[in-house]
């Protein structure tokens, strides 16, 4: 160019003519006066290097410093009309009509401004710089619609930039960081805290982006921009129709001999210069251009002749080397292969003569086993020499568009019919999709079909069907979904093998879709504001999906509700979880997640509900959870976390539900819970927390469900409860409570369950519990309560009353028989002297005070088939029937008076009702006595078996177990953990006993063997739940002790003991509806035995039990 001239080239793609076009604009000055403002256009299809066609002059006097931006089939510049004082104008040039136009702009703020044009994704973008103050980023969400301009962000200049100004954003990360260029530097601006820093380290940039680059027209154009500024263009010959930085071209066979190949790079800058590469690896006649997938070109020649097998040859554009792609296993017989691309997949059409054609796709590139046959298309008439093409389109209702010779044929896979398209409108209606070059190029998918070039080239696929997307807008005026999100959701579906349940063959945001229904599972729900749809709800609940959380999940940044509960997902939760900043409801409970709870959860400040209960995390709760000030529900029970509660959690004033039981929490009970005045539910059982219960909890007047238990440390009183009158469930079991029971508790109108057992409470039972209209269950056992039982404590509503092991006195309430076996007064001094018979009185006297029992009851063994009918084992032991139905607070004595059993506690949420036995029909392994383990006695709290009238001496205690409620299957149902403690003669012999762990699976027999002393004719075997283990797997209220059978037998007789007396001299009988005297006798006997010893769970014998033995 002569002096005073300059030329600016711009590049774009005309979809209508399937052509790449270059626009050159020249400007000439002579003595600073404009002389010329010419424009020319060049078509890559023209075939003549250097020949340009004149077009209209550029419509304004200008100084263009940048090439045009390509969006929606048009090039765009932003010059001023005549001088720097004129307003900015966005000039467009339509590559199809080759005419200029103007794009209406947004309404900017007042003041001096400088505009820069760019492209963000599919949107035209304007960066409006207001001097050195700030730069606003605007995008046009619907091309050509002025009202669709949206201001994304304002970027402040934090230091004086001099004459430099921000560029259009190069990248915007999920957490709001914006990458821009400022002069010669790359700057990251944080839109959240308005800070910025200059990138010094390439790894910082890589970590920030953490995404793969996606090709689009603008990126392609930028890649070749410098080349286009040369004074010549590529020589004519068909260019491979793939939109990438590098184009491979095999020269026509009339030019090249001996299978020679050359490669040309658009970055080389030298027109017509090609570099030699290795010869094509086979003798061939290629009738079609290569297909581009996964960074490589692909052909399907035969090796040497038509009799050789077909081979898929690949050429890697990065390494510039050939390879072979392993093929699927086709059916036997003659075949002809055609190669294509469907969505992101390499596709093979296998034609079997004139019979049928199979469509195969490689779902994971390079993995032979991922080849999947999508469909077989039969030839319904004789096609002659013609054969089907690779499908051009597959509609939502299963219609497949193929080319057959010169005709376009629609094959219906549902009814196996076909027809030739005669009417252009039929094709349009079938496809219902608008041409959109951004969609085309963003997914590297280009179909050249001359019969319907003006309709659509697009069929994007991530499944066994092909998705039909109306990119510009749905015909009914709906919005369009961003395609990367569609790719993400489909990859999730494939990763979790959900195609059989959710086979998306259409836009996932289709209004009224079945998968959007409230009860759908899997469920996908979209929100479509401003003509763009986003996935906002995703539920994959209890479907046993496995593996780690894939990165595609975190691309769904508009998610508000994510429910992945009750699956078997594993591994750590990725830090990218913090990208889902719109999340309101997040459920990850009942899975196999491990590692630390990610601090990035603190980014989800819109969260209202968070659940990661029943997992295998470790370490403390992150302090960042204190940022979730909108949180209302927190479910973290059985999650594995430990350590003290972070003080930062005191910010969570909106909480109304907290489940935090069965974790390794340590330290004092947090005072700040008392500031959560919206709390209605608080559960803190089975931890390592220490008392006392803070007095600040008195402010929790909205509490309806309070469960604290298993505390160590300092004692607590019940004074904080007096104003918590909204309580319905109150359980403070094993909480080191002292003092008296406040009478106000008995007046709580909504209180249904009260459990204050296993504490050190004193005083009498308040009379306020009389005539309660709300109480269903009252557990006061194992305290130091005295006085008399209130006479009217048993009401029609009461279903269970436990006052066992308290020095209470007086008479039984007159109406005690109304609750039958749900009354437990074992270990009390309830007056029943007038009801005792002679034999019972003799046994009672034996246990009074310091009296020693003589061997009047010469039993030396007993055996119980817990929860089932009598059975004789293979080794000759008769296990007594224990199928009696117990209640929430029951005692039952065997018919032979050798043993008794008591149960305390209620399964509040059990869907199967109040059941205290369980059974299975499955075979039990690891034993010759499978039937012995098919039933079991269970309890939600305390389960005790007593041996009665035993000869004093040394005894073996065999406890038989098999986990028959929980599973160890490859399912979420196998994630349950049952933990309980075992006490014998008051001494804890096993803590946190886990049957399934020790037996190495469910429905496997396990025997634990102990030795202990009997010193006063009674043995006590106590199985006790200490708040640990999961609560709700595989169904609600699956926790607490379980035992299958018990066998106790004497191994030694103390010196001086009397000989066996085969005649039984006394009985301890069980409570029955009509057996008041027997009930009182048992209560007295056990109280005298218990009262002679120190409080609960102290050893009766002086010898320690032997180490337990396990046999399977």
Secondary structure as UniProt FT lines:
FT   TURN            3..4
FT   STRAND          5..14
FT   TURN            15..18
FT   STRAND          19..30
FT   TURN            31..32
FT   STRAND          33..36
FT   STRAND          39..43
FT   TURN            44..45
FT   TURN            49..50
FT   STRAND          53..55
FT   STRAND          69..71
FT   TURN            72..73
FT   STRAND          74..77
FT   TURN            84..85
FT   STRAND          90..94
FT   TURN            95..98
FT   STRAND          99..103
FT   STRAND          114..120
FT   TURN            121..122
FT   STRAND          123..130
FT   TURN            131..133
FT   STRAND          134..140
FT   TURN            143..144
FT   HELIX           146..148
FT   STRAND          149..156
FT   TURN            162..163
FT   STRAND          171..172
FT   TURN            174..175
FT   STRAND          177..182
FT   TURN            183..184
FT   STRAND          185..190
FT   TURN            191..194
FT   STRAND          195..198
FT   HELIX           202..209
FT   HELIX           217..228
FT   STRAND          247..248
FT   TURN            253..255
FT   TURN            258..259
FT   STRAND          261..264
FT   TURN            266..267
FT   TURN            271..272
FT   STRAND          275..277
FT   STRAND          291..293
FT   TURN            294..295
FT   STRAND          296..299
FT   TURN            306..307
FT   STRAND          312..316
FT   TURN            317..320
FT   STRAND          321..325
FT   STRAND          336..342
FT   TURN            343..344
FT   STRAND          345..352
FT   TURN            353..355
FT   STRAND          356..362
FT   TURN            365..366
FT   HELIX           368..370
FT   STRAND          371..378
FT   TURN            384..385
FT   STRAND          393..394
FT   TURN            396..397
FT   STRAND          399..404
FT   TURN            405..406
FT   STRAND          407..412
FT   TURN            413..416
FT   STRAND          417..420
FT   HELIX           424..431
FT   HELIX           437..442
FT   TURN            443..444
FT   HELIX           450..452
FT   TURN            453..455
FT   TURN            475..476
FT   STRAND          480..481
FT   HELIX           483..495
FT   TURN            496..497
FT   TURN            499..501
FT   TURN            508..509
FT   TURN            511..512
FT   HELIX           514..516
FT   TURN            518..519
FT   STRAND          523..527
FT   HELIX           529..531
FT   STRAND          532..539
FT   STRAND          546..547
FT   HELIX           551..555
FT   TURN            557..558
FT   STRAND          561..563
FT   STRAND          568..571
FT   HELIX           575..579
FT   TURN            581..582
FT   STRAND          585..587
FT   STRAND          592..595
FT   HELIX           599..603
FT   TURN            605..606
FT   STRAND          609..611
FT   STRAND          616..617
FT   HELIX           623..627
FT   TURN            629..630
FT   STRAND          633..635
FT   TURN            637..638
FT   STRAND          642..643
FT   HELIX           647..651
FT   TURN            653..654
FT   STRAND          657..659
FT   STRAND          664..668
FT   HELIX           671..675
FT   TURN            677..678
FT   STRAND          681..684
FT   STRAND          688..691
FT   HELIX           695..699
FT   TURN            701..702
FT   STRAND          705..708
FT   STRAND          712..713
FT   HELIX           719..721
FT   TURN            722..723
FT   TURN            725..726
FT   STRAND          729..731
FT   TURN            733..734
FT   STRAND          737..739
FT   HELIX           743..747
FT   TURN            749..750
FT   STRAND          753..755
FT   STRAND          760..761
FT   HELIX           767..769
FT   TURN            770..771
FT   STRAND          777..779
FT   TURN            791..792
FT   TURN            796..797
FT   STRAND          800..802
FT   STRAND          809..810
FT   TURN            814..815
FT   HELIX           816..822
FT   STRAND          823..824
FT   TURN            826..827
FT   STRAND          829..830
FT   HELIX           833..835
FT   HELIX           838..847
FT   TURN            849..850
FT   STRAND          861..866
FT   STRAND          871..872
FT   TURN            874..875
FT   STRAND          878..882
FT   STRAND          889..893
FT   TURN            895..896
FT   STRAND          899..904
FT   TURN            908..909
FT   TURN            911..912
FT   STRAND          917..919
FT   HELIX           930..933
FT   STRAND          935..938
FT   STRAND          942..947
FT   STRAND          953..961
FT   HELIX           972..974
FT   STRAND          980..984
FT   TURN            985..986
FT   STRAND          987..993
FT   HELIX           995..999
FT   STRAND          1006..1014
FT   STRAND          1019..1024
FT   TURN            1036..1037
FT   STRAND          1042..1043
FT   STRAND          1045..1053
FT   TURN            1055..1056
FT   TURN            1073..1074
FT   HELIX           1076..1091
FT   TURN            1096..1097
FT   STRAND          1109..1111
//
